[in-house]
Amino acid sequence: PSAHLQTYAQRAEKHANPAAKALLETIERKSSNLCVSVDVTKKADFLRIIDIVGPYVCLVKTHVDIIEDFDSSLIDRLKELSAKHDFLIFEDRKFADIGNTVALQYSSGVHKIASWSHITNAHPVPGPGIVTGLASVGTPLGRGLLLLAEMSTKGNLATGTYTADAVRMARAHRDFVIGFIAMHRMDGIGAQAGEAVEDEDFLILTPGVGLDVKGDSMGQQYRTPREVVLESGCDVIIVGRGIYGKGSDAEVREQAERYRREGWVAYEGRVSP
Ligand code: 5IU
C-alpha cells in the first residue's frame, strides 16, 4: 500500500535517514503528529511556550532569527526541553542561496543551525546545488532536509511544474531529503515513465492549519487537521498562532492538546478506516 496508509511505526523501520526515522518513532511513541511553530521574539516566551506544549508535540518548529535576545544559552535550554519532553527540532530557515553560501549559513554564523536542528528546509529555486551544499554539512551530523514543494499562502508560485521539479530534485538526494513542505502527498509526482517510485516515502509536513479561523490578513490560509491528514494524506500538522496565540498558559496547553487529538484522530481514520 501507499506509504501514508501504513502506520508511522511501520514507516520508521524503512527510513535510513536518522532524522526521518527519529521523527516517525517520536510520532508513534507520543501519539502525536503535531508540530508547534513558535514564532515569538523573546527568549523567555519562546522557552515558556515550548515547555507548555512539549508533552503534546513530536516536533518544535523555530525561527531563531526573530528572537531579539538570542544567545547560545537559548540553544542549550532548547536542547534540554527537547530531551525533557521527547521532541525533535525543526529550524524553518528556508535556505534559498547557492550551495556554497547555504553550507555556511547552515553551519556557521550566530545560530549554527546544523549543530542543534534535526530538520531544516530549503527552497528548490537555486537548483540541486542547494541540496548538495546543505548535505555536505547535514549528512555527517545525521540531519534531514525538507524541500518546499508547495506553500500555504494565497497566490504562491510553488505550483505545477515547479512542484514536480522539487520532487524530482528530492528523488535524486533521497539519503538527505526526507520529505517536503507541501499541502498534499507528492506520491509519483514528476516521475518518468517506467521509473519505480511506488516504494518511496517522503514525509509531508504541512503548515496553514487552524480550527477556528480561515486565514490572516497577509495571505495565510488554514485548513483543519482532518482536511490535511485524512483528506490530503499529509503526515505532520504545523500549527502556530492557533496554539501559542491563545493567551494564558492554560489555554495554550488546552489548544496543544486539542490539535494533537484532532491530528491523531485524522491519522487513525486514514490508516484504519
Ligand atoms: N509557513 C507557512 N506556510 C508555508 C510555509 C511556512 O505558514 O507555506 I513553507 C510557516 C510560517 C509560520 C508557520 O512560521 O508556518 C505558520 O504559522 P501560523 O499557524 O501562525 O499561521
Boltz pocket constraint, residues with backbone or C-beta under 6 A from the ligand:
constraints:
  - pocket:
      binder: B
      contacts: [[A, 37], [A, 39], [A, 92], [A, 148], [A, 150], [A, 151], [A, 152], [A, 153], [A, 181], [A, 207], [A, 208], [A, 209], [A, 220], [A, 238], [A, 239], [A, 240], [A, 241], [A, 242]]
      max_distance: 6.0
